[in-house]
Amino acid sequence: MTRPIRIGIQIQPQHADYKEIRRAAAEAEDLDVDIVFNWDHFFPLRGEPDGKHFECWTMLGAWAESTSRVEIGALVSANSYRNPELLADMARTVDHISDGRLILGIGGGWFQRDYDEYGYEFGTAGSRLDDLGEALPRIRSRWEKLNPPPTRDIPILIGGGGEKKTLRHTAEHATIWHAFGDAATLRHKAGVLDSWCAQVGRDPSEIERSTAVSGRPGRKAEELVDVGVTLFTISASGPSYDLSIVPEWVTWRDRVNAAA
């Protein structure tokens, strides 16, 4: 399966008023990106620890109304913060509001302050990934029971590169796999994912490969394409949300896709 290159933007909902976040999401759509992501935290990850910050899923509901073309989703939603059946219903609802543009990004969770201040049990990385493995089939099962059902088979994006658990969950459930690292790292991780796909009976070409990028597209981007990455996501943080580099990535995307 030959996939087109896609460009995502992560609008990090920190250090900004909501009007600036809404403006950035609208600008990203106008710049012709494919996906606009936020993230699922309760406090800033960088800068002033107690700076301005907004919640993920209520924001996605607003974006479902304020955008019209781009796909939207969290990069990524923390499984620990919501009952799986509730999260499935939230995702189904945003799917309908957006006319079928939601991606359910999900991971095991990792930012301890979120857990401590909001009263969730932090556990261990292993226990959180075990919980994720339990939640994913529950989410899919709930989608089958909801009335009305989702408008489409909602894509599931799983974030992470853990070779024993995360990549197994990805092989079993994901439509998109998002990981970090250079081309050599992602080549290795992709090989592990392919092995898990073989064990669970999944065609690895069904899973889109995704990573975060910064700077301008160039040789590193081409190397990532060579190892199978087709979704490239640039991050922007408040309060300024500088998207000046995005047109170069969009132009590069169109050039590579036209040559394919």
N, C-alpha and C positions, 0 to 999 in steps of 0.2 A: 504494500500500500504506500503510494507516494502522497505525502501530506504537504499542503502549502505552508509556507512560513507565516506565522502570525505574530503580532506585536501586542503585548499587554502593558498596561500602566498600573502600578500600585500607588494609589492615592493614600498615603499613610495619614490616618485621622488624628494627628497630634499637632499641638502648638498652633492651632488655627481656629477661627470662628467657622461655624458651619457654612456660612455664605461663601467663604473662600474654598472650602471643600467642594461645594456644589459647583462653583465656577470652574475649578480644576477638572472635575469630571466632565462638565460640558465641553471644556476646551479639548480634552482628550478625545471625546467623540468627534468633535469638529476636525481634529487632526487625522482622523481616519484610522485610529487604532482598532484592534479587534476586540479587546477585553479591557474593562476597567475593574480593578480589584481594590478592596481595602484590606484591613487586617482585623483580627479578633483579639484585642487586648483592652484593658481598662485603664491603663496608664501609658504615658509615652515610653518608648524603648530607648530613646536617645534625647540628649538635651536635658532641660529642666525636668526632674523626675515627677514633679507635681504640676507640670504644665497642662495646658488645655488638652482635652481628649474626649472623643465621642465613641459610642457603642456601635458595634459592627452591624448587627442584623436590622435594627430599626433604620440605619442608614441605607442598607441595601433595599429596603422597602421604598424609601424615598427615591433612590436612584432608579428603581424600576419605573417610577412615574416621570422622573425628570430627564431620562435618556430615552432614546427610541430605537437605536440600531445596535449598539455594542452589547456584547455579553457582559454580565456583571457577576461578581462573586467575592468571597473572602479568600485571601491568600495568607493563612488558611484559618478556618474556624476551629477553635479548640473543642475537641469532643467532650472534654470534662465539664464544660460549662452548661450543658443542656441535656436533658433527657433525650435519648435518641429518637423516640417517637415524636416528641415535641419538635426537635430539630427537623425531622422529616416533614412535619406539617408546616413549619415556618418556610422551609425550602419550597414546598409545593405552592404555598400562597404567593411567595415572591415570584415563582415561576409563572403563575397566572397573571399577576400584576404586570410583569414585564413582557407578556406574550411570548413566553418560552425562551428567555435569554439568560436564565440563571445557571451558573456553574456552582455545584456544591463543593467548595474547597474545604478539606478537613484534615486534621492531624491530631497527634496525641496530646499536644499542649506542652509548654515548657517554661513559661515565665512565672517564677514562683510568687512574685508579689501579687499577681492577679489572684492566685489561689488563696494566699494568706489573707488578703484584705477582703475578699468576697466570700470567704468561708468554705472554699472547696478543699478537699483532701488532696495534697500534692502527691503523695505516694512516691513512686520511683519511675524512672523512664520506662522500665519494663512493665510495671503495673499499668501505667497510662496507655501503653501500646496494646497491652492485653485488653483493656477496656475498649480501645478503638476497634480491635478485632471483633469484639462482641457487639459493638454498636452498629457496625456497617450492615450486617444482614438484617438487623432490626429496622434500620432506616429503609432499606429496600422493601422489606415486608410491609411496613406502614404505608409506603407509597401505593402498594397494590390494594390497600383497604380504603384509602381516602376517597371521598366523594365531594367534588369531582376529583378524578385522578390528575396527576401532573399532565401538562400539555404535551410533554415529550419524555423520553427516557433521560432524566436529568443527568448531565455529565457529572461524574465524581472525580475531583482532583484530590489526590493524596500527596501531601508534602513530606519529604524526608528521605533519608538515604540509609537507614538502618537495615543491615543485610539479613538479619534473622527474623525480624517481625514486620517492619514497615514495608519492605519490598515484597514480602509474602502477602500482606494485606493488599498491596497495590496490584499484584498479579491476580488476586481473587476478585477485586471489586472496582478498580479504578478505570476511568476513561482517559485521565491525564495524570502523569507523574511529574512532580516538580521537585527538583533537587538542586544543590549548590555544588560548585567546584569547577575546575578547569576541564578541558576536553579529556585529558587522561583519566581524571577521577570519574567523570561521567561515563566514559567508555567502560571502565571497570564495573561501576554500579549498574549500568545497563546490562552487562553480561550476567550479573547476579539476578537482576529482574527477569531476564530471559530464561534463566535456569528455573526460577520459581514458576514462571508461566508454563514451562514444560511439565513441571511436577503437578500443577493444578489443572492442566489441560486447556490452557488459554493461549490464543494466538498473540504473541507479543506485539505484532503490528497493529493490534486494536488499541494500544495505549500510546497516546501522544506524549512526547518527551519535552519537558519544559525546564527552563532555568532563569535565574535573575542575571541581568547584565547592567553594565554602566559604561559611561564614555561613548565613543563613537563606534559604529559597526566597522569591522575591518577583518584582519586576519584571524583574530580570536573568534569572531562570530562565524567565519567560514569553517574554522576547526570544529566548532560546536555543531554546525550543520552536518559536517562529515561524520560525527558520532551519533547522529540521529535526532538532535534537538531541532524542533520546529516552532516552539513557542518561546519567545524572548520577552521578558518583562523588566521594564525600567521602573525604578522607585522614585517617588517625589514626596518630600516631606513639607509640612507647613512650617511657617506661615506663608511662604512665598509660592510654593508649588511651581518651580521652574521647569517647564516642559520644552525648553528651547531645543533640546537634543532630539526630541521625538520625530520631527519631520525627516531627519536623516535616517532613522531606523525604518520609517514607513517607506521612504524611497528605496532603501536597500531591500526591504521585503518585496516590494513590487518588482524590482529588477531581478531578484533571485527567482521569484515565482514565474515571471515571464520567460525566463531562460530554461525553466524545468521542462 
